[in-house]
Amino acid sequence: MFLALSRIIKYGFKNFLRNGWLSTATIAVMFLALFVLQSLIIFNVVATTAITSVQNKIDISVYFKSNVTEDEILNLKKSLEGLNEVKKVEYVSQDQALAEFQARHQENSAVSQAISELETNPLLASLNIKANNPKEYAAIADYLNNQTLSPIIEKVSYAQNQVVIDRLISIVDTAKNGGIILSIIAAIIAVLVAFNTIRLAIYSNRDTIGIMRVVGASNNFIRGPYIVEGVLYGILAGVLSFAVVVPLITYASPYVANFIPDMNLQTYFASNFLRLLGYQLIFGIILGVFSSFIAVRRYLQV
């Protein structure tokens, strides 16, 4: 069995080298398919981090009327924390709001002077609410806009923040769907090219195949080299596409960090190096074996 397997692998390498230009063209197309797929994986990671980063910066702020007591505000805070949609609620008192406002504008003497001349605190107490999912802010806003709460609530900030995150999610979803479609198209083209390469290899070796049949070679022994050839296409295309991605990640990492401070693309890539390389090799081998198997089934009648 070991001898037969080694011969199958040997003949597979011979077929691969014999059809040099066809093999190069097949690897090039499979390389493009795998490169698009790898890019889609990286994009998905970046997009998810971007959404999470934006989501962490967005919340709903509920401002209360100046005559509302702290107990009333804390009671509402407690009821909000009981909602399934709510992740976190932070209470900001009037004094805390004033201190934060002064800290933000401490270099602006005009603002600082105007605040110091006021006899009363002009800022309102508020609750900052974060949702578990950005799509749940609408439900939280509906809860706050209830008529029973209108006597204590001055204003609810919702619409502007929701527009920002909805647009981001829409852009990312569109890009993801486009990447998936592009990956599928590239994979289909790669399978068709590899299929035709194996078909031509079978046709060019038809005399050798006939002799092997006459001398009693098994069906698996005749089919095996072409499957090995497909595996070689997939492995080489996977390694080459991954080798191209590595310097691109290094180059793009600083730009991604400027856009998303929470994302270190180079660190993510380094920590997931083997897993990402494994994906490339597995997908490449699947493409190569699938196209070879179909060609063998269709054109190699053994």
C-alpha positions in Angstrom: 0.0 0.0 0.0 2.8 2.4 0.9 4.6 1.6 -2.4 1.4 2.2 -4.4 0.8 5.5 -2.6 4.3 6.7 -3.2 4.0 5.9 -6.9 0.6 7.8 -7.1 2.3 10.9 -5.5 5.3 10.5 -7.8 3.1 10.4 -11.0 1.0 13.3 -9.6 4.2 15.4 -9.4 5.2 14.4 -12.9 1.8 15.4 -14.3 2.1 18.7 -12.4 5.5 19.5 -13.9 4.7 18.2 -17.3 1.9 20.7 -17.8 3.9 23.7 -16.6 2.0 26.5 -18.3 -1.4 25.0 -17.5 -0.3 24.4 -13.9 0.9 28.0 -13.6 -2.4 29.4 -15.0 -4.4 27.2 -12.7 -2.4 28.2 -9.6 -2.8 31.9 -10.6 -6.6 31.7 -10.8 -6.8 29.7 -7.5 -4.4 32.3 -6.0 -6.8 35.1 -6.8 -9.8 33.1 -5.3 -7.9 32.4 -2.1 -6.6 36.0 -1.9 -10.1 37.3 -2.1 -11.2 34.8 0.6 -8.3 35.8 2.9 -9.1 39.4 2.4 -12.7 38.8 3.3 -11.7 37.1 6.6 -9.4 40.1 7.5 -12.1 42.6 6.5 -14.6 40.8 8.7 -12.3 41.1 11.7 -11.6 44.8 11.0 -15.3 45.5 10.4 -16.4 43.8 13.6 -13.8 45.7 15.6 -14.9 49.0 14.0 -18.5 48.4 14.9 -17.7 47.4 18.4 -15.5 50.5 18.8 -18.2 52.8 17.5 -20.8 51.0 19.6 -18.8 51.6 22.8 -18.7 55.3 22.1 -22.4 55.7 21.4 -25.2 55.8 24.0 -28.5 57.4 24.8 -28.4 60.3 27.1 -31.6 61.1 29.1 -31.7 64.7 30.6 -33.9 65.4 33.5 -35.8 68.6 34.4 -34.1 70.7 37.1 -36.8 70.1 39.7 -36.5 66.3 39.5 -35.1 64.7 42.7 -32.2 62.3 42.7 -34.4 59.5 44.1 -36.6 59.8 41.0 -33.7 59.6 38.7 -32.2 56.6 40.5 -35.6 54.8 40.5 -35.6 55.2 36.7 -32.0 54.0 36.5 -33.0 50.9 38.4 -35.9 50.2 36.1 -33.8 50.7 33.0 -31.2 48.3 34.3 -33.9 45.7 34.4 -34.5 45.9 30.6 -33.0 43.1 28.5 -31.8 45.6 25.9 -29.8 47.6 28.4 -26.1 46.8 29.0 -25.1 49.6 31.3 -26.6 52.8 32.9 -24.5 55.6 34.3 -25.9 58.4 36.4 -24.3 61.9 36.0 -25.4 64.4 38.6 -25.7 68.2 38.0 -22.5 68.8 39.9 -20.6 66.1 38.1 -21.9 67.4 34.7 -20.6 70.8 35.6 -17.2 69.5 36.7 -16.8 67.6 33.5 -17.9 70.6 31.4 -15.4 72.8 33.2 -12.6 70.2 32.7 -13.3 70.1 28.9 -13.2 73.9 28.6 -10.6 74.8 31.1 -8.4 76.3 28.4 -11.2 78.6 27.3 -11.2 81.5 29.6 -14.4 83.0 28.3 -16.4 79.9 29.0 -14.8 79.4 32.4 -15.6 83.1 33.4 -19.2 82.8 32.2 -19.7 79.6 34.2 -18.2 81.2 37.4 -20.6 84.2 37.1 -23.7 82.1 37.0 -25.5 81.8 40.3 -27.0 78.4 39.5 -25.8 75.3 37.8 -27.3 75.5 34.2 -26.5 71.8 33.4 -29.0 69.0 33.9 -28.6 65.6 35.6 -28.6 62.8 33.1 -28.5 59.0 32.6 -26.1 57.6 29.9 -27.5 54.3 28.6 -25.6 51.7 26.6 -27.4 48.9 24.8 -26.3 45.3 24.3 -27.0 45.7 20.6 -27.0 49.0 18.6 -30.3 47.9 17.0 -32.0 47.9 20.4 -31.6 51.7 21.0 -34.9 52.2 19.3 -36.7 50.1 21.9 -35.0 51.9 24.8 -35.9 55.3 23.3 -39.5 54.2 23.0 -39.5 53.2 26.7 -38.1 56.6 27.7 -40.6 58.5 25.5 -43.5 57.0 27.4 -46.0 59.6 28.5 -45.7 58.6 32.1 -42.1 59.7 32.2 -42.6 63.0 30.4 -43.1 65.0 33.7 -39.5 64.3 34.7 -37.6 64.0 31.4 -36.4 67.1 29.6 -34.8 65.5 26.6 -33.7 62.1 25.1 -30.8 62.1 22.7 -31.3 59.3 20.3 -31.8 60.0 16.6 -28.4 61.5 15.7 -26.4 58.6 17.3 -28.7 56.0 15.7 -28.2 57.4 12.2 -24.4 57.1 12.6 -24.3 53.5 13.7 -27.0 52.4 11.3 -25.0 53.8 8.4 -21.9 52.1 9.6 -23.7 48.7 9.9 -25.2 49.2 6.5 -21.8 49.9 4.9 -20.1 47.0 6.5 -23.0 44.6 5.6 -22.9 45.7 2.0 -19.1 45.3 1.8 -19.3 41.8 3.4 -22.0 40.7 1.0 -20.0 42.0 -1.9 -16.9 40.2 -0.7 -18.8 36.9 -0.3 -20.2 37.2 -3.8 -16.7 38.0 -5.2 -15.2 35.0 -3.3 -17.9 32.6 -4.7 -17.3 33.9 -8.3 -13.5 33.6 -7.9 -13.9 30.0 -6.5 -16.1 28.9 -9.4 -13.6 30.3 -11.9 -10.8 28.5 -10.1 -12.6 25.2 -10.1 -13.4 25.5 -13.8 -9.8 26.3 -14.7 -8.4 23.5 -12.6 -11.1 21.2 -14.0 -10.0 21.9 -17.6 -6.3 21.5 -16.6 -7.0 18.0 -15.3 -9.1 17.2 -18.3 -6.3 18.2 -20.7 -3.8 16.2 -18.6 -6.1 13.1 -18.9 -6.4 13.7 -22.6 -2.6 14.1 -23.1 -1.9 10.9 -21.1 -4.6 8.8 -22.8 -2.1 6.3 -24.3 -0.3 5.9 -20.9 -3.7 5.3 -19.2 -4.6 2.7 -21.8 -1.3 0.8 -21.2 -1.9 1.0 -17.4 -5.4 -0.6 -17.9 -3.9 -3.4 -20.0 -1.3 -4.3 -17.4 -4.0 -4.4 -14.7 -3.5 -1.1 -12.8 -6.3 -0.5 -10.3 -8.8 2.3 -10.8 -7.5 4.2 -7.8 -4.0 3.9 -9.0 -5.0 5.5 -12.3 -7.1 8.2 -10.7 -4.8 9.0 -7.8 -2.1 11.1 -9.6 -4.8 13.6 -10.9 -6.2 14.0 -7.4 -2.6 14.6 -6.1 -2.2 17.2 -8.9 -5.2 19.0 -7.7 -3.9 19.0 -4.1 -0.6 20.5 -5.3 -2.5 23.3 -7.1 -4.4 24.1 -3.8 -1.3 24.0 -1.6 0.8 26.2 -3.8 -2.0 28.7 -4.4 -2.7 28.8 -0.6 0.9 29.4 0.3 1.4 32.1 -2.4 -1.8 34.0 -1.5 -0.8 33.9 2.2 2.7 35.1 1.4 1.3 38.1 -0.5 -1.1 38.9 2.4 1.7 39.1 5.0 3.4 42.3 3.7 0.1 43.9 2.9 -1.0 43.4 6.5 2.3 45.0 7.7 1.8 47.9 5.4 -1.9 48.4 6.2 -1.7 48.0 10.0 -0.7 51.6 10.8 -3.5 53.0 8.7 -6.1 50.7 10.2 -4.9 51.7 13.7 -5.4 55.4 12.8 -9.0 54.6 11.8 -9.7 52.1 14.6 -7.5 52.7 17.6 -8.7 49.5 19.3 -7.4 47.4 16.3 -3.8 46.3 16.0 -4.1 44.4 12.7 -0.4 43.2 12.8 -0.8 41.8 16.3 -4.0 40.0 15.4 -2.4 38.5 12.3 0.7 37.3 14.2 -1.4 35.7 17.0 -3.6 33.9 14.4 -0.9 33.2 11.9 -1.2 29.4 11.9 -5.0 29.4 11.9 -5.2 31.8 9.0 -2.5 29.8 7.1 -4.5 26.6 7.8 -7.6 28.2 6.4 -5.8 29.1 3.2 -4.4 25.6 2.8 -7.7 23.8 3.6 -9.7 26.0 1.2 -7.0 25.6 -1.5 -6.9 21.8 -1.2 -10.7 21.7 -1.2 -10.8 23.7 -4.5 -8.1 21.6 -6.1 -9.4 18.2 -5.0 -13.0 19.1 -5.9 -12.2 20.2 -9.4 -9.8 17.2 -9.9 -12.5 14.8 -8.6 -15.1 16.1 -11.0 -12.7 16.0 -14.0 -11.7 12.4 -13.2 -15.3 11.3 -12.8 -16.3 12.9 -16.1 -13.3 12.1 -18.3 -11.5 9.2 -16.8 -13.8 6.2 -17.3 -12.1 3.6 -15.1 
